Amino acid sequence: MRARPAVVVAVVTLVVATASAALEVAQFVLGVGRSDVTDVLSDTAGGLLGLAALAVVRAAGGARATTLVRRACSAATVVAVLAAGLYALSPVRLLHVHDVGSAAGAVDERIPLPAVPGG
């Protein structure tokens, strides 16, 4: 017995939205990035578009095209995970403009300035 297409779409949408919401909650809890409902909506839409593109490739190209797409996605995922890991281990921390002062060059007193030798 096959599931109705509407049920399949609803379940897939729920899974993609839940994964996106879980990532946003993790960002909020860990204090990295910004969490927003629009991120969940755009991530869900992007996930659904990606799955739709995979379905089109699968229907048009068969097993070989599906294998190529999976390999490309797997390689991109490995590169993204490695980049995120390297960033997490990096001592460099990028600051937002509001953390270092205005565009006019004002300095935030919370950021210590380096000591000047002999002065």
N, C-alpha and C positions, 0 to 999 in steps of 0.2 A: 504494500500500500504506500503510495507516494503522498507526501505532504502537499497541501495546496500552496501555490506560489505566494499568495498573500501572507500565509503563515511563515513561510521561509524568509521572506523579506522582513517581516516584523522581528523574527528571532535574530537574524543577522544584524539588523539595525540596533536592536537592544544590546547585543554582544559588543558591537563596535562602540556604541555610546558608553557602555559601562567601562570598557577599557580606557576610553578617553577620559572619563570622569575619574577613574582610579589614578591616572597619571596626573591630573590636575590636583587631586587631593594630596598626592605624594609631593608635588611641587609646593603646595601650601604648607604641609607639615614640615618639610625639610627646609623651607625658607629659600628656595631657589626659584628664580623667575617670578612670574605673576600668574595668579590663577583667575580665570574669568569664564563666565558661562559661554561667551562667544567663542572661546577656544574649544570648548566641548562641542559646540555646534559645528564649527568649521572642521575640526578633526573628524567628527562623525561623517560629515559630508565628503571629506577627502577619502576616508576609508571606504565609504560606499561607492564612490567614483572609481577607486582603485579596484575594488571587487568587480564592479561592472565592466571595467576594461579587461580584467582577467577573463571574465565570462565571454566577452566578445572575441578575445584572442583564442580562447579554448574552442569556441564554436567555429571560428574561421580557419584556424591553423592546425587544429588537432593536437595530438600528444607532444609532438616535437616543439611546437611553438609554446605550449604550456611549460615544458621543461626549460626552455630558454628564458622565459619570463621569470620562472621560479629561481633559476640560477642568478639572474641579474638582480632580483630583489634580495636574494640571500647575500650576494656580494655587497650590495649597497648597505644592508643591515650590519654586516661585519665592519665595514668602514665607519659607519655612524657610531657603532658601539665603541670601537677603538678610539675615535676622535673624542667622544664623550669621556672615556676613561682617561685619555691623555690630558684633557682639559681639567678633569677633577683632580688629577695628580699634580698639575702644574702649579708652581708657586705664584704665577701671575694671576691677579684678580682685577678684572676690569671694573671701573667705577662709573656710576651714572653721572651725568653732568651736574645734577643737583647735589651730588655728594662732594664735588670738588670746587664748586663755585659757579658763578654765572658766566655767561659767554663774554662778559666784559672783563673777566680776569680776577674777580673777587676770590679770595682764598678762604676756605672753610677752616675755622679755628680747631676743629677736631682732628685735622690731619697734621701730624707733626712735620715741620720742615727740617731738612737736614742741617746739621750744625755746620757753620762756616769756619774753616780752619783759621786760627789767629784772630778771630773776631768775636 
